Amino acid sequence: MAERRVLSSLDLLPEECQDDVAWALCQLNQRSRTQVDILADLNRRLAEKGQGPLSRSAFSRRNVRLKRRRDRLEERSAIYAGIAEQLQPDKVGDADVVLGELIKTLIDDLLDEAKTTKQAQELAAAYKNVVTGQQVSADRRATENRRAAEKLDRTVEKVAEEVCRTGRPVDAGQVLELIRKAYREGA
């Protein structure tokens, strides 16, 4: 549930000024100029349109909110970059565990900010769903491991029968190649 806040003077500017606000916010994100300089330029642009001036405090509050959001996005990017290697197809089960733990941590953080019982219940349900999803993933991985082991057993059995049938000595490299071939064919 979104937090309600009072509209600021930036929010109350008419539509024709929104491109100027977007410009100022872009300038803030670039971090190459001071907030005071950007506000002065923004107020000049708004004055040309018969609007403003904006107060330093209103502009500063918006900057603080943007900085918090930017910091959270950068933190998430760093986290995701750290787990990107885990997201390879052969490591999906591991990725499920890592992502599940990350989501549970985020839910725990949100729980501290829950303002109503309903919000807390929704977060608890989300937490439960993550745990259930992790269990489904673990079960699927166990099933796939069991199937792979069974396929390998069938493959080795098939190759052993073929080696015994020929009755001649076989090179270890040849046996390994026969196992690989039988495994690819689905033994």
C-alpha positions as a Markdown table, in Angstrom:
| # | Residue | x | y | z |
|---|---|---|---|---|
| 1 | Met | 0.0 | 0.0 | 0.0 |
| 2 | Ala | 1.5 | 3.3 | -1.1 |
| 3 | Glu | 2.3 | 5.9 | 1.6 |
| 4 | Arg | 0.1 | 9.0 | 1.3 |
| 5 | Arg | 1.9 | 12.3 | 1.2 |
| 6 | Val | 1.0 | 15.9 | 0.7 |
| 7 | Leu | 1.6 | 17.2 | -2.8 |
| 8 | Ser | 4.6 | 19.4 | -3.0 |
| 9 | Ser | 4.9 | 22.6 | -5.0 |
| 10 | Leu | 6.7 | 20.5 | -7.7 |
| 11 | Asp | 3.7 | 18.2 | -7.9 |
| 12 | Leu | 1.4 | 21.2 | -8.2 |
| 13 | Leu | 3.1 | 22.7 | -11.2 |
| 14 | Pro | 1.0 | 22.7 | -14.4 |
| 15 | Glu | 1.6 | 20.2 | -17.2 |
| 16 | Glu | 3.6 | 22.7 | -19.3 |
| 17 | Cys | 6.3 | 22.8 | -16.6 |
| 18 | Gln | 6.7 | 19.0 | -16.2 |
| 19 | Asp | 9.5 | 18.9 | -18.8 |
| 20 | Asp | 11.4 | 21.5 | -16.7 |
| 21 | Val | 11.0 | 19.4 | -13.6 |
| 22 | Ala | 12.1 | 16.3 | -15.5 |
| 23 | Trp | 15.2 | 18.2 | -16.7 |
| 24 | Ala | 16.0 | 19.2 | -13.1 |
| 25 | Leu | 15.6 | 15.7 | -11.9 |
| 26 | Cys | 17.8 | 14.4 | -14.7 |
| 27 | Gln | 20.4 | 17.0 | -13.7 |
| 28 | Leu | 20.2 | 15.8 | -10.1 |
| 29 | Asn | 20.8 | 12.2 | -11.2 |
| 30 | Gln | 23.8 | 13.1 | -13.2 |
| 31 | Arg | 25.5 | 14.5 | -10.0 |
| 32 | Ser | 27.6 | 16.9 | -11.9 |
| 33 | Arg | 26.2 | 20.1 | -10.6 |
| 34 | Thr | 25.1 | 21.4 | -7.2 |
| 35 | Gln | 21.5 | 21.2 | -6.1 |
| 36 | Val | 21.5 | 25.0 | -5.6 |
| 37 | Asp | 22.6 | 25.7 | -9.2 |
| 38 | Ile | 20.0 | 23.3 | -10.6 |
| 39 | Leu | 17.3 | 24.9 | -8.5 |
| 40 | Ala | 18.3 | 28.3 | -9.7 |
| 41 | Asp | 18.2 | 27.2 | -13.3 |
| 42 | Leu | 14.9 | 25.5 | -12.8 |
| 43 | Asn | 13.4 | 28.6 | -11.2 |
| 44 | Arg | 14.6 | 30.7 | -14.2 |
| 45 | Arg | 12.9 | 28.2 | -16.6 |
| 46 | Leu | 9.7 | 28.2 | -14.6 |
| 47 | Ala | 9.7 | 32.1 | -14.4 |
| 48 | Glu | 9.8 | 32.2 | -18.2 |
| 49 | Lys | 6.5 | 30.2 | -18.1 |
| 50 | Gly | 5.0 | 32.4 | -15.4 |
| 51 | Gln | 5.5 | 29.8 | -12.6 |
| 52 | Gly | 7.5 | 29.3 | -9.4 |
| 53 | Pro | 9.7 | 29.9 | -7.8 |
| 54 | Leu | 10.2 | 26.6 | -6.0 |
| 55 | Ser | 11.5 | 26.7 | -2.5 |
| 56 | Arg | 14.8 | 25.2 | -1.6 |
| 57 | Ser | 13.2 | 22.9 | 1.0 |
| 58 | Ala | 10.6 | 21.4 | -1.5 |
| 59 | Phe | 13.4 | 20.8 | -4.1 |
| 60 | Ser | 15.6 | 19.3 | -1.4 |
| 61 | Arg | 12.9 | 16.9 | -0.2 |
| 62 | Arg | 12.4 | 15.7 | -3.7 |
| 63 | Asn | 16.1 | 15.2 | -4.1 |
| 64 | Val | 16.3 | 13.2 | -0.8 |
| 65 | Arg | 13.5 | 10.9 | -2.0 |
| 66 | Leu | 15.2 | 10.5 | -5.4 |
| 67 | Lys | 18.5 | 9.7 | -3.7 |
| 68 | Arg | 16.9 | 7.1 | -1.5 |
| 69 | Arg | 15.3 | 5.5 | -4.5 |
| 70 | Arg | 18.6 | 5.7 | -6.5 |
| 71 | Asp | 20.5 | 4.1 | -3.6 |
| 72 | Arg | 18.0 | 1.2 | -3.4 |
| 73 | Leu | 18.3 | 0.6 | -7.1 |
| 74 | Glu | 22.1 | 0.7 | -7.0 |
| 75 | Glu | 22.1 | -1.7 | -4.0 |
| 76 | Arg | 19.7 | -4.1 | -5.8 |
| 77 | Ser | 21.9 | -3.9 | -9.0 |
| 78 | Ala | 24.9 | -4.8 | -6.9 |
| 79 | Ile | 23.1 | -7.7 | -5.3 |
| 80 | Tyr | 21.8 | -9.0 | -8.7 |
| 81 | Ala | 25.3 | -8.7 | -10.2 |
| 82 | Gly | 26.6 | -10.8 | -7.4 |
| 83 | Ile | 24.1 | -13.5 | -8.0 |
| 84 | Ala | 23.9 | -13.3 | -11.8 |
| 85 | Glu | 26.4 | -16.2 | -12.1 |
| 86 | Gln | 24.0 | -18.3 | -10.1 |
| 87 | Leu | 21.2 | -17.7 | -12.7 |
| 88 | Gln | 22.7 | -20.1 | -15.3 |
| 89 | Pro | 20.4 | -22.9 | -16.4 |
| 90 | Asp | 22.5 | -25.7 | -14.7 |
| 91 | Lys | 22.3 | -23.8 | -11.4 |
| 92 | Val | 18.6 | -22.8 | -11.4 |
| 93 | Gly | 18.0 | -24.7 | -8.1 |
| 94 | Asp | 20.8 | -22.8 | -6.5 |
| 95 | Ala | 19.4 | -19.6 | -8.0 |
| 96 | Asp | 16.0 | -20.3 | -6.5 |
| 97 | Val | 17.5 | -20.6 | -3.1 |
| 98 | Val | 19.6 | -17.4 | -3.4 |
| 99 | Leu | 16.7 | -15.4 | -4.9 |
| 100 | Gly | 14.3 | -16.9 | -2.3 |
| 101 | Glu | 16.6 | -15.8 | 0.5 |
| 102 | Leu | 16.9 | -12.3 | -1.0 |
| 103 | Ile | 13.1 | -12.0 | -1.3 |
| 104 | Lys | 12.6 | -13.2 | 2.3 |
| 105 | Thr | 15.1 | -10.6 | 3.5 |
| 106 | Leu | 13.2 | -7.9 | 1.5 |
| 107 | Ile | 9.9 | -9.1 | 3.0 |
| 108 | Asp | 11.4 | -9.0 | 6.4 |
| 109 | Asp | 12.5 | -5.4 | 5.8 |
| 110 | Leu | 9.0 | -4.4 | 4.6 |
| 111 | Leu | 7.5 | -6.1 | 7.6 |
| 112 | Asp | 9.2 | -3.6 | 9.8 |
| 113 | Glu | 7.5 | -0.8 | 7.9 |
| 114 | Ala | 4.0 | -2.5 | 7.8 |
| 115 | Lys | 1.4 | 0.0 | 9.1 |
| 116 | Thr | -1.6 | -2.3 | 9.3 |
| 117 | Thr | -2.5 | -5.8 | 10.2 |
| 118 | Lys | -3.6 | -6.5 | 6.7 |
| 119 | Gln | -0.1 | -5.4 | 5.3 |
| 120 | Ala | 1.6 | -7.7 | 7.8 |
| 121 | Gln | -0.7 | -10.6 | 6.8 |
| 122 | Glu | 0.0 | -10.0 | 3.1 |
| 123 | Leu | 3.8 | -10.0 | 3.8 |
| 124 | Ala | 3.5 | -13.1 | 5.9 |
| 125 | Ala | 1.6 | -14.8 | 3.0 |
| 126 | Ala | 4.3 | -13.7 | 0.5 |
| 127 | Tyr | 6.9 | -15.1 | 2.8 |
| 128 | Lys | 5.1 | -18.4 | 3.0 |
| 129 | Asn | 4.8 | -18.5 | -0.8 |
| 130 | Val | 8.5 | -18.0 | -1.2 |
| 131 | Val | 9.2 | -20.8 | 1.2 |
| 132 | Thr | 6.8 | -23.0 | -0.7 |
| 133 | Gly | 8.4 | -22.1 | -4.0 |
| 134 | Gln | 11.8 | -23.0 | -2.6 |
| 135 | Gln | 10.5 | -26.4 | -1.6 |
| 136 | Val | 8.9 | -27.0 | -5.0 |
| 137 | Ser | 12.3 | -26.1 | -6.6 |
| 138 | Ala | 14.2 | -28.4 | -4.2 |
| 139 | Asp | 11.7 | -31.3 | -4.9 |
| 140 | Arg | 12.1 | -30.7 | -8.7 |
| 141 | Arg | 15.8 | -30.7 | -8.4 |
| 142 | Ala | 15.8 | -33.9 | -6.4 |
| 143 | Thr | 13.6 | -35.6 | -9.0 |
| 144 | Glu | 15.9 | -34.4 | -11.9 |
| 145 | Asn | 18.9 | -35.7 | -10.0 |
| 146 | Arg | 17.2 | -39.1 | -9.4 |
| 147 | Arg | 16.3 | -39.3 | -13.1 |
| 148 | Ala | 19.8 | -38.4 | -14.2 |
| 149 | Ala | 21.2 | -41.1 | -11.8 |
| 150 | Glu | 18.8 | -43.7 | -13.2 |
| 151 | Lys | 19.7 | -42.8 | -16.8 |
| 152 | Leu | 23.4 | -43.1 | -15.9 |
| 153 | Asp | 22.8 | -46.5 | -14.4 |
| 154 | Arg | 20.9 | -47.7 | -17.5 |
| 155 | Thr | 23.7 | -46.3 | -19.7 |
| 156 | Val | 26.5 | -48.1 | -17.8 |
| 157 | Glu | 24.4 | -51.3 | -17.8 |
| 158 | Lys | 23.9 | -51.1 | -21.5 |
| 159 | Val | 27.7 | -50.5 | -22.2 |
| 160 | Ala | 28.6 | -53.3 | -19.8 |
| 161 | Glu | 26.4 | -55.7 | -21.7 |
| 162 | Glu | 27.9 | -54.6 | -25.0 |
| 163 | Val | 31.4 | -55.1 | -23.7 |
| 164 | Cys | 30.6 | -58.5 | -22.3 |
| 165 | Arg | 28.9 | -59.5 | -25.6 |
| 166 | Thr | 32.0 | -58.8 | -27.7 |
| 167 | Gly | 34.2 | -60.9 | -25.4 |
| 168 | Arg | 37.3 | -58.9 | -26.3 |
| 169 | Pro | 39.4 | -56.5 | -24.2 |
| 170 | Val | 38.2 | -52.9 | -24.5 |
| 171 | Asp | 40.2 | -49.7 | -24.0 |
| 172 | Ala | 39.0 | -47.5 | -21.2 |
| 173 | Gly | 38.7 | -44.5 | -23.6 |
| 174 | Gln | 36.5 | -46.7 | -25.8 |
| 175 | Val | 34.3 | -47.6 | -22.8 |
| 176 | Leu | 34.0 | -43.9 | -21.9 |
| 177 | Glu | 33.1 | -43.0 | -25.4 |
| 178 | Leu | 30.4 | -45.8 | -25.5 |
| 179 | Ile | 29.0 | -44.5 | -22.2 |
| 180 | Arg | 28.8 | -40.9 | -23.5 |
| 181 | Lys | 27.2 | -42.1 | -26.8 |
| 182 | Ala | 24.6 | -44.2 | -24.9 |
| 183 | Tyr | 23.9 | -41.4 | -22.5 |
| 184 | Arg | 23.2 | -38.9 | -25.3 |
| 185 | Glu | 20.9 | -41.4 | -27.0 |
| 186 | Gly | 18.9 | -41.6 | -23.8 |
| 187 | Ala | 19.8 | -45.2 | -22.8 |
